[in-house]
Amino acid sequence: HFAANGYSKVKDMWFEMWINGLLSSPTTHVINNFSNGTMQLMQLPERFLTGVIGAARQAAGSKTERVYLEETLVDIAGFYQGMGDGFVLGREAYKTEAPVRDLAGKIESAQQRAITAQNMGLDEEKWYGKAIDYLGAAIRLPGRALMSEDEFWKAMAFRRELNSQAIRRSKAMRRAGESEEVILSKVEDILKGADADATNAAQEYARVAKFGAALQGTTIGRILMPFFRTPVQITNAFLERSPYGFVKAIKNAKDPIKRDALIARASLGTAVMGYSAYKYSQGRITGSGPSNYV
């Protein structure tokens, strides 16, 4: 069994050791959690501004779907509610060594659990087979930790968006003249995950973009770009919060929710970049600490 695919299996085992070695530093996990938390906190003022834009459109006579200002409040509540979901999903991902909500996962490897007795064609019941399994589990600990962290933050984002969907639907139904009983029933379905449209929207909100599969299907690609989606996501997030975000909003003119959100991101992001550039021109932002600490 092992001899038939020896080169491929050795390559997978080496890659597993290499990539988990990259993830073994505690700093990596601190940065991962800090960046995820920061990004989700940034989305609060962005959602509020999206609500302001939607309110202005409605005041001007627009009848299309919009984000409501109240969504910011339930978004904040989603942080606390999502923590419970996050711990559950994170624990499940750590236990099973597999993503729960996103089947692709952040760790781009063609084969999971490469260092196992079964993969090496050894008897799993023998002492040496068990030793190999324990060794592989120990080597994969950093990757399991990262996967659990990502599941935690995705669960939080999912709950936040589900709350927003509930408010948005209830507002739209109330404007349409639906009874409170029907509205409450619909909101309950959304929060329980029984409404397919709202659930899909929340999953899309929490989803990690699936790029880089073709590149990482090769050995060289996996070595050079083991976390291809991470730089892609960072670049995309930066562009949406730059003046290019306004261009992207124009391209999404047919989707009022996405268009308003892009305008909000571009407005806040461009304002922050402009303010930072102004402070830099005054010498207030230097990129280094004081030269004289006295």
Residue frames as qw, qx, qy, qz and C-alpha x, y, z in Angstrom:
[[0.000, 0.886, 0.463, 0.000, 0.00, 0.00, 0.00],
 [0.258, -0.862, 0.106, 0.423, 2.73, 2.45, 0.98],
 [0.484, -0.255, 0.579, 0.604, 5.15, 1.27, -1.69],
 [0.400, 0.570, 0.643, 0.319, 2.59, 1.78, -4.46],
 [0.089, 0.910, 0.200, 0.352, 2.33, 5.51, -3.74],
 [0.707, -0.364, -0.226, 0.563, 5.52, 5.98, -1.77],
 [0.342, 0.177, 0.067, 0.920, 6.69, 9.25, -3.32],
 [0.257, -0.601, -0.333, -0.680, 3.28, 10.90, -3.00],
 [0.682, -0.636, -0.362, -0.011, 2.88, 9.84, 0.63],
 [0.642, -0.229, -0.156, 0.715, 6.37, 10.94, 1.64],
 [0.148, 0.359, 0.183, 0.903, 5.72, 14.29, -0.06],
 [0.442, -0.668, -0.359, -0.479, 2.44, 14.69, 1.86],
 [0.736, -0.533, -0.308, 0.282, 4.07, 13.79, 5.17],
 [0.512, -0.018, -0.043, 0.858, 6.93, 16.22, 4.56],
 [0.066, -0.499, -0.263, -0.823, 4.45, 18.96, 3.64],
 [0.594, -0.672, -0.402, -0.185, 2.43, 18.27, 6.78],
 [0.687, -0.410, -0.213, 0.561, 5.51, 18.65, 8.97],
 [0.367, 0.165, 0.118, 0.908, 6.64, 21.77, 7.10],
 [0.188, -0.586, -0.328, -0.717, 3.35, 23.64, 7.20],
 [0.648, -0.681, -0.340, -0.038, 2.69, 22.85, 10.85],
 [0.645, -0.195, -0.141, 0.725, 6.21, 23.99, 11.61],
 [0.129, 0.389, 0.179, 0.894, 5.30, 27.35, 10.07],
 [0.459, -0.625, -0.304, -0.554, 2.27, 27.52, 12.35],
 [0.712, -0.285, -0.558, 0.318, 4.05, 26.45, 15.52],
 [0.244, 0.148, -0.292, 0.913, 4.89, 29.95, 16.75],
 [0.072, -0.613, -0.676, 0.402, 2.41, 31.34, 19.33],
 [0.005, 0.432, -0.079, -0.898, 2.81, 34.72, 17.61],
 [0.113, -0.084, -0.751, -0.645, 1.11, 33.30, 14.52],
 [0.229, -0.528, -0.816, -0.046, -2.02, 32.46, 16.48],
 [0.150, -0.594, -0.345, 0.711, -2.03, 35.76, 18.37],
 [0.046, 0.280, -0.353, -0.892, -1.87, 37.64, 15.06],
 [0.152, -0.249, -0.845, -0.448, -4.54, 35.43, 13.51],
 [0.208, -0.634, -0.718, 0.199, -6.99, 36.07, 16.33],
 [0.139, -0.552, -0.139, 0.810, -6.15, 39.75, 16.61],
 [0.051, 0.134, -0.511, -0.847, -6.61, 40.36, 12.88],
 [0.192, -0.401, -0.843, -0.301, -9.90, 38.43, 12.80],
 [0.217, -0.657, -0.582, 0.427, -11.22, 40.32, 15.82],
 [0.108, -0.440, 0.080, 0.888, -10.10, 43.67, 14.41],
 [0.074, -0.087, -0.681, -0.723, -11.76, 42.98, 11.06],
 [0.227, -0.553, -0.793, -0.119, -15.06, 42.12, 12.69],
 [0.210, -0.645, -0.369, 0.636, -14.93, 45.22, 14.90],
 [0.074, -0.228, 0.344, 0.908, -14.28, 47.34, 11.79],
 [0.091, -0.323, -0.796, -0.503, -17.49, 45.99, 10.29],
 [0.119, -0.630, -0.656, 0.397, -19.62, 47.60, 13.03],
 [0.050, 0.618, 0.028, -0.784, -19.18, 51.25, 11.91],
 [0.042, 0.126, -0.710, -0.691, -19.32, 50.04, 8.31],
 [0.074, -0.456, -0.877, -0.130, -22.72, 48.44, 8.89],
 [0.050, -0.686, -0.432, 0.584, -23.92, 51.59, 10.66],
 [0.044, 0.475, -0.299, -0.826, -22.86, 53.77, 7.72],
 [0.047, -0.123, -0.866, -0.482, -24.51, 51.30, 5.34],
 [0.054, -0.617, -0.759, 0.200, -27.70, 51.81, 7.36],
 [0.015, -0.645, -0.097, 0.758, -27.33, 55.58, 7.08],
 [0.049, 0.222, -0.621, -0.750, -26.96, 55.28, 3.30],
 [0.077, -0.345, -0.909, -0.220, -30.03, 53.04, 3.15],
 [0.042, -0.676, -0.563, 0.473, -32.05, 55.46, 5.28],
 [0.026, 0.525, -0.184, -0.830, -31.06, 58.34, 2.99],
 [0.070, -0.006, -0.801, -0.594, -32.14, 56.34, -0.05],
 [0.081, -0.520, -0.849, 0.043, -35.47, 55.50, 1.55],
 [0.033, -0.670, -0.308, 0.674, -36.03, 59.16, 2.50],
 [0.069, 0.402, -0.427, -0.807, -35.38, 60.07, -1.12],
 [0.729, 0.279, -0.004, -0.625, -38.11, 57.68, -2.22],
 [0.330, 0.346, -0.862, -0.170, -36.21, 54.46, -2.89],
 [0.852, -0.176, 0.084, -0.486, -38.24, 51.28, -2.41],
 [0.743, 0.313, -0.588, 0.067, -35.41, 48.80, -2.80],
 [0.841, -0.420, -0.297, 0.168, -34.03, 46.61, 0.00],
 [0.124, 0.791, -0.334, 0.498, -31.75, 48.32, 2.48],
 [0.552, -0.086, -0.653, 0.511, -29.75, 47.86, 5.67],
 [0.377, -0.828, -0.269, -0.317, -31.38, 49.33, 8.80],
 [0.028, 0.696, -0.468, 0.544, -29.63, 51.25, 11.54],
 [0.774, -0.435, 0.273, -0.370, -30.97, 48.78, 14.13],
 [0.947, 0.210, -0.228, 0.089, -28.84, 46.09, 12.51],
 [0.304, 0.609, -0.529, 0.508, -25.78, 47.61, 14.16],
 [0.515, -0.475, 0.452, -0.552, -27.25, 46.88, 17.60],
 [0.966, -0.041, 0.168, -0.193, -28.06, 43.25, 16.83],
 [0.706, 0.546, -0.379, 0.246, -24.65, 43.02, 15.18],
 [0.053, -0.600, 0.598, -0.529, -23.07, 43.90, 18.52],
 [0.780, -0.244, 0.378, -0.434, -25.30, 41.36, 20.25],
 [0.930, 0.313, -0.177, -0.073, -24.11, 38.81, 17.70],
 [0.282, 0.626, -0.644, 0.339, -20.58, 39.13, 19.06],
 [0.383, -0.350, 0.687, -0.508, -21.67, 37.74, 22.41],
 [0.881, 0.126, 0.241, -0.386, -24.11, 35.21, 20.99],
 [0.770, 0.535, -0.344, -0.043, -21.57, 34.02, 18.45],
 [0.056, -0.623, 0.733, -0.267, -18.98, 33.28, 21.11],
 [0.710, -0.125, 0.611, -0.329, -20.95, 30.28, 22.31],
 [0.869, 0.469, 0.077, -0.138, -21.37, 28.99, 18.75],
 [0.400, 0.770, -0.488, 0.090, -17.70, 29.65, 18.11],
 [0.315, -0.508, 0.762, -0.250, -16.48, 27.62, 21.05],
 [0.831, 0.108, 0.484, -0.249, -18.70, 24.70, 20.04],
 [0.789, 0.613, -0.035, -0.025, -17.57, 24.72, 16.39],
 [0.163, 0.783, -0.580, 0.154, -13.96, 25.39, 17.33],
 [0.543, -0.366, 0.720, -0.231, -13.95, 22.42, 19.68],
 [0.874, 0.303, 0.345, -0.155, -15.53, 20.22, 17.00],
 [0.598, 0.754, -0.269, 0.038, -12.92, 21.29, 14.43],
 [0.094, -0.684, 0.694, -0.203, -10.10, 20.60, 16.89],
 [0.710, -0.161, 0.636, -0.256, -11.52, 17.22, 17.79],
 [0.844, 0.397, 0.357, -0.049, -12.11, 16.01, 14.23],
 [0.410, -0.386, 0.459, 0.687, -9.14, 17.81, 12.61],
 [0.240, 0.399, 0.675, 0.572, -11.53, 19.05, 9.91],
 [0.141, -0.053, 0.011, -0.988, -13.34, 22.35, 9.21],
 [0.218, 0.402, 0.814, -0.357, -16.97, 22.39, 10.31],
 [0.358, 0.743, 0.305, -0.476, -18.56, 25.27, 8.42],
 [0.410, 0.772, -0.350, -0.336, -16.11, 25.72, 5.56],
 [0.978, 0.043, 0.199, 0.050, -15.10, 22.50, 3.83],
 [0.630, 0.662, -0.224, 0.337, -12.06, 24.10, 2.22],
 [0.722, -0.594, -0.094, 0.341, -10.49, 25.35, 5.42],
 [0.032, 0.955, -0.258, -0.141, -7.57, 27.74, 5.68],
 [0.437, -0.500, 0.705, 0.251, -4.87, 25.09, 5.58],
 [0.721, 0.532, -0.212, -0.390, -4.50, 24.21, 1.91],
 [0.233, -0.404, 0.879, 0.102, -3.28, 20.65, 1.84],
 [0.577, 0.158, -0.589, -0.544, -4.29, 18.04, -0.67],
 [0.719, -0.177, -0.672, -0.029, -4.37, 15.29, 1.95],
 [0.447, -0.681, 0.271, -0.513, -5.26, 15.63, 5.62],
 [0.787, -0.429, 0.416, -0.151, -3.64, 13.43, 8.28],
 [0.670, 0.575, -0.467, -0.051, -0.71, 12.31, 6.18],
 [0.167, 0.427, -0.813, 0.358, 1.36, 11.06, 9.12],
 [0.789, -0.199, 0.270, -0.515, -0.73, 8.07, 10.18],
 [0.463, -0.237, 0.852, 0.054, -0.14, 4.35, 10.49],
 [0.679, 0.489, 0.530, -0.139, -2.86, 3.68, 7.92],
 [0.432, 0.869, -0.140, -0.195, -1.30, 6.03, 5.39],
 [0.017, -0.682, 0.726, 0.079, 2.05, 4.31, 5.89],
 [0.780, 0.138, -0.553, -0.260, 0.53, 0.85, 5.50],
 [0.154, 0.257, -0.827, 0.476, 1.23, -0.12, 9.13],
 [0.442, -0.451, -0.774, -0.031, -0.95, -2.03, 11.57],
 [0.205, -0.646, 0.037, -0.734, -2.87, 0.57, 13.60],
 [0.808, -0.531, -0.133, -0.218, -3.31, -1.83, 16.50],
 [0.824, 0.010, -0.269, 0.499, 0.40, -2.51, 16.98],
 [0.446, -0.718, -0.161, 0.510, 2.44, -0.33, 19.32],
 [0.367, -0.186, 0.338, 0.846, 4.45, 1.20, 16.47],
 [0.048, 0.540, 0.619, 0.568, 1.24, 1.99, 14.55],
 [0.323, -0.848, -0.415, 0.068, -0.20, 3.78, 17.57],
 [0.491, -0.515, 0.048, 0.701, 3.08, 5.60, 18.07],
 [0.264, 0.168, 0.477, 0.821, 2.93, 6.91, 14.49],
 [0.137, -0.727, -0.573, -0.352, -0.66, 8.07, 15.00],
 [0.443, -0.793, -0.250, 0.334, 0.27, 9.90, 18.21],
 [0.464, -0.272, 0.239, 0.809, 3.29, 11.45, 16.52],
 [0.143, 0.408, 0.553, 0.712, 1.17, 12.68, 13.61],
 [0.271, -0.820, -0.493, -0.105, -1.46, 14.10, 15.96],
 [0.490, -0.658, -0.080, 0.565, 1.26, 15.98, 17.86],
 [0.376, -0.036, 0.386, 0.842, 2.77, 17.39, 14.65],
 [0.002, -0.534, -0.586, -0.609, -0.64, 18.60, 13.48],
 [0.280, -0.626, -0.557, 0.469, -1.46, 20.47, 16.71],
 [0.095, -0.370, 0.048, 0.923, -0.60, 23.94, 15.32],
 [0.167, -0.106, -0.636, -0.746, -2.79, 23.36, 12.26],
 [0.303, -0.523, -0.796, -0.027, -5.65, 22.08, 14.38],
 [0.223, -0.545, -0.384, 0.711, -5.39, 25.15, 16.57],
 [0.024, 0.211, -0.287, -0.934, -5.52, 27.50, 13.59],
 [0.242, -0.281, -0.781, -0.502, -8.49, 25.64, 12.15],
 [0.296, -0.578, -0.712, 0.269, -10.32, 25.90, 15.47],
 [0.140, -0.447, -0.138, 0.873, -9.62, 29.63, 15.68],
 [0.125, 0.030, -0.507, -0.852, -11.00, 30.19, 12.21],
 [0.293, -0.436, -0.820, -0.227, -14.15, 28.21, 12.99],
 [0.240, -0.547, -0.531, 0.601, -14.65, 30.38, 16.09],
 [0.002, -0.389, 0.067, 0.919, -14.51, 33.63, 14.13],
 [0.200, -0.101, -0.700, -0.678, -16.62, 32.31, 11.25],
 [0.258, -0.511, -0.817, 0.073, -19.29, 31.21, 13.72],
 [0.133, -0.552, -0.329, 0.755, -19.33, 34.70, 15.20],
 [0.099, 0.222, -0.379, -0.893, -19.64, 36.33, 11.77],
 [0.218, -0.273, -0.858, -0.377, -22.41, 33.87, 10.88],
 [0.209, -0.596, -0.700, 0.333, -24.44, 34.75, 14.00],
 [0.065, -0.459, -0.066, 0.884, -23.96, 38.47, 13.47],
 [0.180, 0.081, -0.558, -0.806, -25.25, 38.31, 9.90],
 [0.231, -0.392, -0.880, -0.136, -28.13, 36.03, 10.89],
 [0.126, -0.588, -0.513, 0.613, -29.23, 38.64, 13.45],
 [0.058, 0.377, -0.204, -0.902, -29.05, 41.35, 10.80],
 [0.183, -0.122, -0.803, -0.554, -31.07, 39.25, 8.38],
 [0.173, -0.520, -0.813, 0.197, -33.77, 38.81, 11.05],
 [0.032, -0.592, -0.246, 0.767, -34.05, 42.57, 11.63],
 [0.080, 0.251, -0.487, -0.833, -34.01, 43.34, 7.91],
 [0.182, -0.261, -0.875, -0.365, -36.73, 40.81, 7.11],
 [0.136, -0.587, -0.707, 0.369, -38.93, 41.90, 10.01],
 [0.008, 0.508, 0.024, -0.861, -38.67, 45.56, 8.96],
 [0.156, 0.099, -0.651, -0.737, -39.53, 44.74, 5.36],
 [0.201, -0.382, -0.894, -0.119, -42.49, 42.59, 6.43],
 [0.092, -0.592, -0.526, 0.603, -43.79, 45.28, 8.78],
 [0.093, 0.396, -0.217, -0.887, -43.65, 47.84, 5.98],
 [0.230, -0.046, -0.797, -0.557, -45.57, 45.40, 3.80],
 [0.589, -0.262, 0.012, -0.764, -48.33, 45.22, 6.43],
 [0.626, -0.043, -0.779, 0.012, -47.72, 41.70, 7.77],
 [0.668, -0.674, -0.131, -0.285, -49.12, 40.82, 11.20],
 [0.204, -0.731, 0.594, -0.267, -46.84, 40.71, 14.23],
 [0.858, -0.169, 0.460, -0.155, -47.55, 37.00, 14.63],
 [0.864, 0.479, 0.064, 0.140, -46.29, 36.22, 11.13],
 [0.257, 0.840, -0.377, 0.292, -43.27, 38.48, 11.60],
 [0.496, -0.605, 0.570, -0.251, -42.31, 36.83, 14.89],
 [0.936, 0.060, 0.345, -0.038, -42.63, 33.40, 13.33],
 [0.710, 0.660, -0.098, 0.224, -40.36, 34.39, 10.44],
 [0.020, -0.819, 0.480, -0.315, -37.78, 35.93, 12.77],
 [0.739, -0.394, 0.515, -0.180, -37.76, 32.76, 14.87],
 [0.928, 0.314, 0.182, 0.088, -37.18, 30.65, 11.76],
 [0.459, 0.798, -0.267, 0.284, -34.28, 32.87, 10.69],
 [0.254, -0.734, 0.542, -0.321, -32.57, 32.79, 14.08],
 [0.834, -0.198, 0.499, -0.129, -32.95, 29.01, 14.28],
 [0.121, -0.418, 0.758, 0.486, -31.43, 28.61, 10.82],
 [0.504, 0.349, 0.786, -0.080, -34.67, 27.29, 9.34],
 [0.451, 0.832, 0.111, -0.303, -34.86, 29.99, 6.65],
 [0.837, 0.152, 0.291, 0.438, -32.73, 28.88, 3.71],
 [0.382, 0.798, 0.087, 0.457, -32.24, 32.33, 2.18],
 [0.311, -0.900, 0.210, -0.220, -31.15, 33.96, 5.43],
 [0.838, -0.394, 0.334, 0.178, -28.90, 31.03, 6.31],
 [0.768, 0.378, 0.233, 0.461, -27.23, 31.09, 2.90],
 [0.156, 0.898, -0.038, 0.409, -26.68, 34.85, 3.20],
 [0.547, -0.779, 0.293, -0.094, -25.08, 34.37, 6.64],
 [0.889, -0.110, 0.330, 0.297, -22.91, 31.53, 5.37],
 [0.587, 0.646, 0.127, 0.471, -21.77, 33.68, 2.47],
 [0.149, -0.934, 0.146, -0.292, -20.93, 36.47, 4.91],
 [0.658, -0.625, 0.421, -0.008, -18.83, 34.11, 7.01],
 [0.939, 0.256, 0.157, 0.166, -17.37, 32.21, 4.10],
 [0.365, -0.631, 0.441, 0.523, -13.69, 32.34, 3.27],
 [0.586, 0.659, -0.242, -0.405, -13.04, 32.92, -0.44],
 [0.874, -0.072, 0.462, 0.129, -12.00, 29.69, -2.20],
 [0.491, 0.821, -0.280, -0.087, -9.08, 30.70, -4.38],
 [0.070, -0.710, 0.701, -0.013, -5.77, 29.12, -5.15],
 [0.885, -0.061, 0.430, -0.165, -6.88, 25.50, -5.58],
 [0.830, 0.550, -0.052, 0.082, -5.29, 25.15, -9.01],
 [0.210, 0.784, -0.504, 0.295, -1.98, 26.59, -7.87],
 [0.422, -0.504, 0.666, -0.353, -1.89, 24.48, -4.74],
 [0.962, 0.125, 0.115, -0.212, -2.66, 21.33, -6.63],
 [0.739, 0.497, -0.361, 0.275, 1.04, 21.15, -7.50],
 [0.771, -0.338, -0.285, 0.458, 3.91, 20.44, -5.14],
 [0.382, 0.163, -0.039, 0.909, 5.66, 23.73, -5.93],
 [0.257, -0.579, -0.259, -0.729, 2.41, 25.65, -5.51],
 [0.717, -0.601, -0.349, -0.059, 1.75, 24.12, -2.11],
 [0.693, -0.207, -0.206, 0.659, 5.27, 24.95, -0.96],
 [0.246, 0.225, 0.071, 0.940, 5.28, 28.53, -2.23],
 [0.349, -0.285, -0.051, -0.891, 1.69, 29.46, -1.35],
 [0.223, -0.189, -0.937, 0.193, 0.38, 27.25, 1.48],
 [0.035, 0.600, 0.595, -0.534, -2.05, 29.96, 2.60],
 [0.221, 0.251, 0.491, 0.805, -3.00, 31.42, -0.76],
 [0.157, -0.738, -0.582, -0.304, -6.42, 32.61, 0.36],
 [0.434, -0.676, -0.296, 0.517, -5.02, 34.71, 3.21],
 [0.241, -0.295, 0.212, 0.900, -3.17, 37.28, 1.02],
 [0.016, -0.386, -0.670, -0.634, -6.07, 37.20, -1.44],
 [0.300, -0.750, -0.589, 0.025, -8.53, 38.08, 1.33],
 [0.383, -0.592, -0.124, 0.699, -6.29, 40.81, 2.74],
 [0.191, -0.042, 0.432, 0.880, -5.84, 42.36, -0.71],
 [0.126, -0.532, -0.695, -0.467, -9.56, 42.21, -1.45],
 [0.353, -0.750, -0.484, 0.278, -10.42, 43.76, 1.93],
 [0.329, -0.439, 0.067, 0.834, -7.93, 46.57, 1.33],
 [0.094, 0.155, 0.560, 0.808, -9.23, 47.30, -2.18],
 [0.204, -0.660, -0.683, -0.237, -12.84, 47.44, -1.00],
 [0.371, -0.808, -0.294, 0.352, -11.82, 50.06, 1.58],
 [0.340, -0.278, 0.277, 0.855, -9.91, 52.16, -0.93],
 [0.357, 0.451, -0.087, -0.813, -11.29, 54.43, -3.69],
 [0.223, 0.107, -0.867, -0.432, -11.57, 51.30, -5.82],
 [0.115, 0.307, 0.875, -0.356, -14.46, 50.32, -3.55],
 [0.371, 0.532, 0.172, -0.741, -16.58, 53.01, -5.21],
 [0.363, 0.364, -0.658, -0.550, -15.86, 51.46, -8.61],
 [0.119, -0.055, -0.991, 0.028, -16.84, 48.07, -7.27],
 [0.252, 0.408, 0.611, -0.630, -20.03, 49.58, -5.86],
 [0.439, 0.467, -0.222, -0.735, -20.96, 50.86, -9.32],
 [0.313, 0.204, -0.875, -0.307, -20.42, 47.35, -10.70],
 [0.128, -0.266, -0.929, 0.224, -22.83, 46.03, -8.05],
 [0.244, -0.033, 0.020, -0.969, -25.49, 48.67, -8.71],
 [0.598, -0.196, -0.571, -0.527, -28.18, 46.01, -9.18],
 [0.640, -0.365, -0.637, 0.228, -27.72, 44.75, -5.60],
 [0.149, -0.845, 0.001, -0.514, -28.63, 47.67, -3.29],
 [0.775, -0.630, 0.051, 0.032, -27.40, 45.96, -0.11],
 [0.827, -0.048, 0.140, 0.542, -23.99, 45.09, -1.53],
 [0.357, 0.655, 0.126, 0.654, -23.70, 48.47, -3.22],
 [0.348, -0.870, 0.010, -0.349, -24.44, 50.41, -0.02],
 [0.843, -0.485, 0.107, 0.209, -22.01, 48.21, 1.94],
 [0.735, 0.215, 0.143, 0.627, -19.23, 48.82, -0.59],
 [0.103, 0.794, 0.069, 0.595, -19.86, 52.55, -0.52],
 [0.599, -0.786, 0.048, -0.148, -19.67, 52.50, 3.29],
 [0.872, -0.249, 0.140, 0.398, -16.42, 50.51, 3.29],
 [0.570, 0.442, 0.146, 0.677, -14.84, 52.71, 0.64],
 [0.115, -0.871, -0.073, -0.472, -15.93, 55.89, 2.42],
 [0.677, -0.726, 0.123, -0.007, -14.59, 54.91, 5.84],
 [0.865, -0.090, 0.195, 0.454, -11.45, 53.30, 4.46],
 [0.467, 0.592, 0.138, 0.642, -10.59, 56.22, 2.18],
 [0.270, -0.898, 0.000, -0.348, -11.24, 58.69, 5.02],
 [0.788, -0.565, 0.167, 0.176, -8.87, 56.79, 7.33],
 [0.772, 0.151, 0.216, 0.578, -6.19, 56.57, 4.64],
 [0.231, 0.775, 0.127, 0.574, -6.57, 60.27, 3.85],
 [0.475, -0.859, 0.067, -0.180, -6.35, 61.24, 7.52],
 [0.855, -0.336, 0.199, 0.340, -3.29, 59.02, 7.98],
 [0.631, 0.420, 0.190, 0.625, -1.63, 60.57, 4.92],
 [0.052, -0.893, -0.052, -0.445, -2.34, 64.05, 6.30],
 [0.664, -0.730, 0.158, 0.010, -0.79, 63.18, 9.67],
 [0.855, -0.021, 0.217, 0.471, 2.18, 61.61, 7.90],
 [0.426, 0.675, 0.127, 0.589, 2.74, 64.80, 5.90],
 [0.282, -0.884, 0.097, -0.361, 2.88, 66.69, 9.20],
 [0.338, 0.461, -0.729, 0.377, 5.43, 64.28, 10.62],
 [0.603, -0.370, 0.385, -0.594, 2.97, 62.95, 13.23],
 [0.966, 0.014, 0.238, -0.096, 3.14, 59.40, 11.81],
 [0.075, 0.765, -0.616, -0.173, 6.70, 58.22, 11.26],
 [0.905, 0.171, -0.367, -0.134, 6.48, 54.44, 11.44],
 [0.638, 0.138, -0.586, 0.480, 9.01, 54.25, 14.25],
 [0.534, -0.699, -0.410, 0.240, 9.25, 54.99, 17.94],
 [0.073, -0.992, 0.101, -0.023, 10.74, 58.17, 19.44],
 [0.692, 0.468, -0.368, 0.410, 14.48, 58.59, 18.93],
 [0.095, 0.383, -0.551, 0.735, 14.85, 60.16, 22.38],
 [0.564, -0.428, -0.699, -0.100, 13.16, 58.19, 25.16],
 [0.326, -0.184, -0.501, 0.780, 14.13, 60.67, 27.91]]
